Amino acid sequence: MKLRNVAIIAHVDHGKTTLVDELLKQSGSYRENQRVAERVMDSNELEKERGITILAKATSIVWKDTRINIVDTPGHADFGGEVERILNMVDSAIVLVDAAEGPMPQTKFVVGKALKVGLRPIVVINKVDRSDARPTEVINEVFDLFAALDATDEQLDFPILYGSGRSGWMAEKPEGPQDQGMAPLLDLVLKHVPEPKIHEDSQFRMIGTLLESNPFLGRMITGRITSGTIKPNQSIKVLAQDGTVVEQGRISKILAFRGIERTPIEEGVAGDIIAIAGLSKGTVADTFCDLSVTEALKAQPIDPPTVTMSFIVNDSPLSGTEGDKVTSRVIRDRLMKEAEGNVALKIEEAADKDSFFVSGRGELQLSVLIETMRREGFELAVSRPRVVLQQDDSGQTLEPVEEVVVDVDEEHSGVVVKKMGERRAEMLEMKPSGGNRVRLVFHAPTRGLIGYQAELMTDTRGTAIMNRLFHAYEPYKGEIAGRRNGVLIANAPGEAVAYALWNLEDRGPMMIEPGWKVYQGMIIGEHTRDNDLEVNVLKGKQLTNIRTTSKDEAVRLTPPIKMTLERALTYIQDDERVEVTPKSIRLRKVHLDPNDRKRSEKLKEAV
């Protein structure tokens, strides 16, 4: 059967996964009466909850005697490592762009990578049925973007389709016709996407691209066969990038993507995307090949991580009460397993063996890892995210700088510009984006953006949309002011009492509710001033035999600040930690004892 391999790349929420749903439906991949979940490719529990794609996944459809392998990719820059890897599996990419928003930072990032590899993209303007759609201007913006990314003349001559993934139609003009469904897109893929490039020799070669664990088959590696064929029970070897042999073994099973199912096949042929099982050490970016092959295939280089965090064994008084995986050994094994399949992560063990430095692309990538671990029963403490600094040849310190695009209502643009200026950001562009909204583009140091998302939402009444993308390493921008407010700290262990919390309300907003377990050194609220304050949340009302009016006894509390994992990570300072368990997210000081805190502050001042 003839083959085509294509990836779908776009910014977050531009409709990739919904488009794949429609392609599967209209190509006859489902039975007449088959029940299928919406956004079927978002199979991971966290993906369903958040409505975003986190992991790259493959599927395939048959159209006019040709098998089209489609790879759905994440839209967040934090998961860009997933996209960089899969580009060596495909021969073209469908670049999906929102008809109203136009090309956004993540579109730019992925398209740049795809053009560098030499792919000739197809541009699809999605959501043309939106009331604020502006398809003609968006096409011009896409062309300008391709030109700015040094696209060749061949790549600039891209075919264009318009349509609506949700309504299930594509056409060569924004107005339609709408009765042909997705056929124009599928026909264009057959016409425009080249057949897979296959090496002439007959020896089996494949680069591992995606790694996952299957409860029945063990470790599974997905990739595209570059040359030769492979059958079950065949002996192969795995070569690292430098050509050293990682392991030798026998293939137990070969699975191919057929619709949304994976089907065992008797032979994998060159050009097809398959998953193989049976090897215990081979991982992403390794070359899986015939025993006679001596040279490894070249893998795509991956951008370096920009943010790092410490994962520490939980040593709070409540340690081990809510989770069952608490020791450094199980945390280490889990992190190492994650780093195998996620090439954008870097794990280093600290000298004390009780903490690990985990580096990634951004807070979202690290928070998704922490959230996954807590759902698996892990308990751990994590530090504030820090940026990964570098030194240039002359010894100057460099820090990561991001391109930040903020779409905001005109009335709030002033406060955004002011706050970004305080965070050492440089404004590059300010232009109207329709509907009384303004698009602001900045270059800002990553350090200044940690913790800004929540503040931006407050400043703009929740109307701003911020998108970030790693731009480059630039000279250190100088000091940036941190959190303005201090915190309220519990001074004794026990259970919080409503009466005590009510009496403390004028000191600042709370982060806990009555009945919650607290311990000495735990953060229970935000102070209205800039210093930390120790408070007693255990003190109940003195009960006497003197009667009081009923209004005295009715304690009405202001609802507490709900601390989500992302918000907690960006809220804390360097002397604080987030304690993460399967049931709770608590904030605490690094030193629980007040005397230890004073001692460490004096040491800091002395330095």
C-alpha positions, 0 to 999 in steps of 0.5 A: 500500500502507498504511504504518506506521513504527515504531522499536524502542528499548531498553537494551543487551542487552534483545533488540531485534535478536533481536526484529527477527530473529523479526519478519522470519522470521515475516512471510515475509521469508525464503525457505523455505531461505534461510540467514540469520545470527543478529542479521541487523541487526548487519551491521557487523563490530564489531557482530558481534564485540561483540554490540551495535548501533552504527548505526541501521538500517531494514528492512521487512516486509509484514503483512496488506497493510500495509508496516511499516518498522522501525528498529533502534536502538543501546542504548548511551547513547554512540550516542544521537545515532543514536537522536535522529536517527531519531525524525523518521522514525517515528510510534511506538516499541516500548519493549522492557524486560527482564522482570527488569532493568526500565527502565534508563538508556538506556530512560529517555534514549530514551523521554524523547526519544520522548515529547517528539516526541509519539510514543505508544509500545507497551511490550513486556516481553521475556524473561518466560521468565527464572527471575528475571522480575518482569513486574508490577513492571516494568510499574509501574516503566515507568509511573512512568518515563513519569509522571516524564518528563511523558508526556501522559494519551494516552501513559500509556495505552500498550498492553502485550504480554509475550513472548520475542523469542528463543522467538518469541512475544508475548501479552497475558498473561505466561503466554501463549498462546505458539502465536500467534508474533509475530502479536499484536505485528504486529496491535497495530502496525497498530492502534496506530501512526498512518499517516504524517503527510503534508503536503498539498502535492505538492512533494517534501520529505525530511530526511536521517537516515542517511548511508552510502557505497556502493561502487557508488552513492556517497553514500546518504542515508536518510530518510522522505519528508514530502510529494510523490513522487520518481522516478529522474533527477529534479532536486532541491536540498538546503537547510541548516537556515538555508535556504541551498542546499547543492547542486542535483543529479539523483537517480541511484537510489532504493532502498527497504527490502524485508525485509533487501534494498534494492530499486531502485524507480521512485517513492518516495511520501510516508510511505515510508522510502527511500535516495537516491543521486546527490548529493555534498554533502547530509548528515544534518539537511539538507532534500532537496526539490523545486527550488521549495521555499524553506523547510527542514524542522525537524530534531531538536536533538542533545545536545552532546558531553561527552568530547573526545580529541586524535587526533595523528599518530603520531611514535613511532620505530615510526611507519609500520612497521605501518600505511599511513595515517599522515599528518595529511591522510589522518587529517583526511579520514577524521575529516571524513567520519565527522563528516558522517554522525555528528552526535553527533561534533564535529571541530576542527583544532588550530593545529599541523595535526598533531592534531585534537580529537574530541568525542563522547558517551563513551569507547565512541563514540570507541573504536569510531571508533578501532577502525574506523580502525585496521582500515582501516590507520590509525596514530595516537596518542590522548590521554586522554579529557577532559570538555568543560567549559562556563561559565554566565552568571555565569562559573562552570565547569560539568562534565557529570554522569552518572546511574550505575546499578550492579547488584552483589552485596550483599557488594561494595556497600560498596567500590562506594559508597566508590570512587564517593564518592572520585570525587565521586559522590552516592548517590541510591538503594540498593535490592535487585534480587533474587538477593542483588543491590543496585541503586545509583544515583548522580549522578557527574561524568564526569571521575571515571568515566573509567577506573573500569570496569576498577577496578569489575570488579576490586573486584567480582570481575567481578559488577557491571554499570554503566550510565551516562547523561548527566544535566546540566551542574552546577557543577565538583565539585573535584579528583579523585585520578587513577591511584595507581600509576606506570609502568615505562618502557623506557630504550632501543630494541630487543626485550624479553628474557624474562630482563630481564622476569623480573628486573623482575617484583617491580617490578610487572606487565608489559604486554609479552611477550618479543620485542616491539619497544620504544623509549625512552619506551614504557610496558612495565608498571605500577610497584608504587609511585606514581612512574615508573621507567625500566628496561632490558628488553633486558638478557640473561643473561651467558653464561659457560662455567660450567654451571648447573642447568637450573632456573636457565635456565627463565624462567617469566613471569607473563602480562602485562596485556592492554591492550585499546583501551578499557582503554588509553584509560582507563588513561593519564594526561595526560602519556601517549598510546596509540599505535594501529596496525593490529597493536598498541596501545602506551602511551607518554609524550608526551615520549620523552626523559627530560630533556624529561619532567623539563623539562616537570614543572618547568614544570608545578610552576612554573605 
